[in-house]
Amino acid sequence: MNVTVNQKNIDLPDNATVADLVAQMQAKPPFAVAVNLQFVPKARYAQHALAAGDAVEVIAPVTGG
């Protein structure tokens, strides 16, 4: 299935979860994830199934001012 991650199209296996996506991306903590503009808590990554066409943002904090 195809999802958009940080405005880039990514192919994932059917029934992929947020945990699968984060593992594929090899994202380094700290970061936050939102699916279709809804925050997904880290404790829910393995249960939150993705669907074709979902828009995912993986956001890392920025320091400085």
Secondary structure, 3 states (H helix, E strand, C coil): CEEEECCEEEECCCCCEHHHHHHHHCCCCCCEEEECCEEECHHHCCCCECCCCCEEEEECCCCCC
